[in-house]
């Protein structure tokens, strides 16, 4: 598989969530698909920071 190839997955979301994603994507000049990919990428980066970083952030709240 090529490095830049993309995997297609079926995704079901509620109409309300889709509408929110659609508005958010428009605000950031992305397609809904692009917005979902961006959000998932950011979540994975955040998670990779590790539990230590998450624990420290929660302690600050």
Secondary structure, DSSP 4 states (H G I P E B T S, - for coil): --TT----------HHHHHHHHHHHHHTT--HHHHHHHHHHHHHHHHHT-HHHHHHHHHH-
